Amino acid sequence: MLIEYSVENYRSIADKITVSMIPSRERLKSHNLITIDGNPNIKKILKSVAIYGANASGKTNIIRALNTMRHIVVTSKGKNSGDKFSEYQPFDLDDNHPSQPTVFDIHFINKNQEYKYHFSYDNASIVTEELYYFKNKKEFPFFKRSMEDFEPFVDREELTKLFQNTGKNVLFLSKANNEYKKFGPIFEWFNNNLSTVGPISGVIFKNALDFMNQSDENKKLIVTLMQSADLDIFDISGETIEYK
C-alpha cells in the first residue's frame, strides 16, 4: 500500500516532487478514504489522487519515475561490475543538476508493516541507500549506505557480510533479499504490488477506447470528461487496429 513517494532530478523534474496518499483534515469526501487496520501511525489513506497541470509540465514523468524506481529495485541485482545506469536521466536544463544524482524516496505498508526506503544513483553507482521500518509509531533504521560505506543497525554481522558481495552499482535491498529474510516482504512489494498504468504503456488509451465503443452513453461520458478538462473537444471516435 503506497503512502507517499518523492523524486528529484529526473528528466524534466529538477527539484523534489512528492505524491502523497495521506489525506488532509477535510472530511467532506470520506468515501475516498481507506481505513488501515492495525497500524498505529497511519489510520487512513486516499483511494486515489489526481496529478494535473499544463501540457508538457512533467505529469507523465512523475509516473515514469515511479516505474523507474521499481525497475532499479527489481533488476539491479543482475548488474555486472562496470554496468552503467541507462535509467540515469537527470534534469539537463541548468549547470548543476546534470552532475547530481537522481533521488527516490518511498513510504509504504506491506503485510501490516510500515517501511520507508530511499536511494540515489548516478550514471555508474548507487550513491546513497537507506531502509527504515516502524515499530508502533517510532521509525528505526535497517541500514544506511553512502557509496561503499555501509552501516547496519540490526543483525550487524549478517548484514555486513552480505554487503561485502554487493557491487557499487547494485542496490543492497535488491542483492540481499533472497539471503536476508526480513527484506523479503519489502522486495516482494516492489516486485508484485507496485505497478503503474499510464500513457507509457498505452494501456489507459486502449481501455478508454474499448469503454467508449461499448455504447453511445459511454461515449458521452468520455466526451464530458474531456470537456471538463477544458480540452474544447466536442466529439471523438476511434478503433483498435492490430498490426501483424
C-alpha positions in Angstrom: 0.0 0.0 0.0 1.6 3.2 -1.2 1.7 6.1 1.3 4.0 8.6 -0.3 6.8 8.8 -2.8 9.2 11.5 -3.9 11.5 12.0 -6.9 14.2 14.6 -7.5 16.5 15.3 -10.5 14.8 13.0 -13.0 14.1 14.0 -16.7 12.0 17.2 -16.6 11.8 17.1 -12.8 14.6 19.3 -11.2 13.5 19.9 -7.6 11.9 17.4 -5.3 8.3 16.5 -6.0 6.2 14.4 -3.6 3.0 12.5 -4.3 1.2 11.7 -1.1 -1.8 9.5 -0.3 -2.1 11.0 3.2 -5.5 12.9 3.5 -5.9 16.4 4.8 -8.1 17.1 7.8 -11.0 17.9 5.5 -13.5 15.0 5.6 -16.2 16.1 3.1 -15.2 13.3 0.7 -14.7 10.5 3.2 -15.8 8.0 0.6 -12.4 8.4 -1.0 -10.6 7.2 2.1 -9.3 3.7 3.0 -9.2 2.7 6.7 -5.9 1.0 7.6 -6.4 -1.6 10.4 -3.6 -2.5 12.8 -1.3 0.5 12.1 -0.9 2.9 15.0 0.9 5.6 12.8 -1.4 5.9 9.8 -5.1 5.4 10.2 -6.5 6.4 6.7 -5.1 7.0 3.2 -6.7 8.2 0.0 -8.1 5.7 -2.5 -6.8 7.9 -5.4 -5.1 11.2 -6.2 -5.0 13.4 -9.3 -2.0 14.9 -10.9 -2.9 17.8 -13.1 -1.1 20.7 -14.8 -0.4 22.2 -18.2 0.7 20.2 -21.2 4.4 19.3 -21.1 4.6 20.2 -17.4 6.0 16.8 -16.4 2.9 14.9 -15.2 3.9 11.8 -17.2 7.5 11.9 -15.8 6.1 11.7 -12.2 4.6 8.3 -13.1 7.5 7.3 -15.2 9.8 8.0 -12.2 7.9 5.5 -10.0 8.2 2.9 -12.7 11.9 3.6 -13.0 12.3 3.2 -9.2 10.6 -0.1 -9.2 12.7 -1.3 -12.2 16.0 -0.5 -10.5 15.0 -2.2 -7.2 13.9 -5.4 -9.0 16.7 -5.6 -11.6 19.9 -4.1 -10.2 20.9 -7.3 -8.6 21.6 -8.6 -12.1 24.1 -5.9 -12.9 27.7 -6.8 -13.6 30.7 -4.8 -12.5 31.0 -1.7 -14.6 27.5 -1.7 -16.0 26.0 1.8 -16.3 22.5 3.0 -15.3 20.6 3.7 -18.5 17.9 4.9 -16.2 20.1 7.9 -15.1 18.4 10.8 -16.9 19.0 13.9 -14.8 17.4 17.3 -15.3 19.6 18.8 -18.1 18.4 22.4 -18.4 20.9 24.0 -15.9 24.5 23.7 -15.0 24.0 22.0 -11.6 21.6 19.0 -11.9 23.4 17.0 -14.6 26.3 16.3 -12.2 24.0 15.4 -9.3 22.3 12.0 -8.5 18.7 11.2 -9.1 16.9 10.7 -5.8 13.9 8.4 -4.9 12.1 8.1 -1.6 9.1 5.9 -0.9 6.9 5.2 2.1 4.6 2.1 2.1 2.9 -0.7 4.0 3.1 -4.4 3.2 1.6 -7.1 5.4 0.8 -4.6 8.1 4.4 -3.5 8.4 5.3 0.1 7.5 8.6 0.9 5.7 10.5 3.9 4.3 13.1 3.4 1.6 15.5 5.8 -0.1 18.2 5.6 -2.7 20.0 7.9 -5.1 22.2 7.0 -8.1 24.2 8.5 -10.9 25.5 7.1 -14.1 27.7 4.4 -12.6 26.8 3.8 -9.0 24.4 3.8 -6.1 25.3 7.0 -4.2 23.1 6.5 -1.1 20.6 3.9 0.2 18.6 3.7 3.4 15.9 1.5 4.7 13.7 2.1 7.7 10.9 0.2 9.5 8.3 1.2 12.0 7.5 -0.3 15.4 4.4 1.3 16.9 4.9 5.0 15.9 8.7 5.0 16.0 10.9 4.8 13.0 14.1 2.6 13.1 16.8 2.1 10.5 17.7 -1.3 9.0 20.8 0.2 7.3 22.4 3.3 5.8 24.8 3.3 2.9 26.8 6.1 1.4 28.7 4.9 -1.7 30.8 1.9 -0.4 30.4 2.9 3.3 27.8 0.7 5.0 26.3 0.9 8.5 23.8 -1.8 9.6 21.6 -1.2 12.7 20.2 -4.7 13.1 21.8 -8.1 12.6 25.1 -6.3 12.1 27.3 -9.2 11.4 25.0 -10.8 8.9 24.2 -7.6 7.0 27.9 -6.6 6.9 28.9 -9.9 5.4 26.1 -9.7 2.8 27.1 -6.2 1.8 30.7 -7.3 1.0 29.3 -9.0 -2.1 27.2 -6.0 -3.2 28.6 -4.1 -6.2 28.7 -0.3 -6.2 26.1 -0.3 -9.0 23.7 -2.7 -7.1 21.1 -1.9 -4.5 21.7 -3.8 -1.3 17.9 -4.4 -1.0 17.9 -6.0 -4.4 21.1 -8.0 -3.9 20.3 -9.4 -0.4 16.5 -10.0 -0.5 17.0 -13.8 -1.0 19.6 -14.2 1.7 18.1 -11.9 4.4 14.5 -12.9 5.1 13.5 -9.6 6.6 14.0 -8.0 3.2 11.6 -10.5 1.6 8.3 -8.6 2.2 9.9 -5.3 1.1 11.3 -6.7 -2.2 8.0 -8.6 -2.7 6.1 -5.3 -2.5 8.2 -3.7 -5.3 8.1 -6.8 -7.4 4.5 -7.8 -7.1 2.4 -5.0 -5.6 3.8 -1.8 -7.1 2.7 -1.2 -10.7 2.0 1.7 -12.9 -0.6 2.0 -15.7 -0.5 5.1 -17.9 0.5 6.7 -21.2 3.9 5.0 -21.0 2.3 1.6 -21.5 -0.6 2.7 -23.7 -3.0 0.5 -21.6 -5.0 3.5 -20.4 -5.7 4.6 -24.0 -6.9 1.1 -25.1 -9.1 0.7 -22.0 -10.7 4.1 -22.6 -11.3 3.4 -26.3 -12.8 0.0 -25.6 -15.1 1.6 -23.0 -16.2 4.4 -25.3 -17.1 2.0 -28.1 -19.4 -0.1 -26.0 -22.3 2.3 -26.2 -23.3 5.9 -27.1 -23.8 6.6 -23.4 -20.2 5.6 -22.6 -19.0 7.8 -25.5 -20.9 10.8 -24.0 -19.2 10.1 -20.6 -15.8 10.2 -22.3 -16.6 13.4 -24.2 -18.0 15.0 -21.0 -14.8 14.1 -19.1 -12.6 15.7 -21.8 -14.7 18.8 -21.8 -14.4 19.1 -18.1 -10.6 19.2 -18.5 -11.1 22.2 -20.7 -9.9 20.5 -23.9 -12.5 22.0 -26.2 -13.4 18.6 -27.7 -17.0 18.0 -28.7 -16.8 14.6 -30.4 -14.3 11.7 -30.6 -14.1 8.4 -32.3 -11.5 5.6 -32.7 -10.9 1.9 -33.1 -8.1 -0.5 -32.2 -6.1 -1.9 -35.1 -3.8 -4.9 -34.5 -0.7 -5.0 -36.7 0.6 -8.4 -37.6 
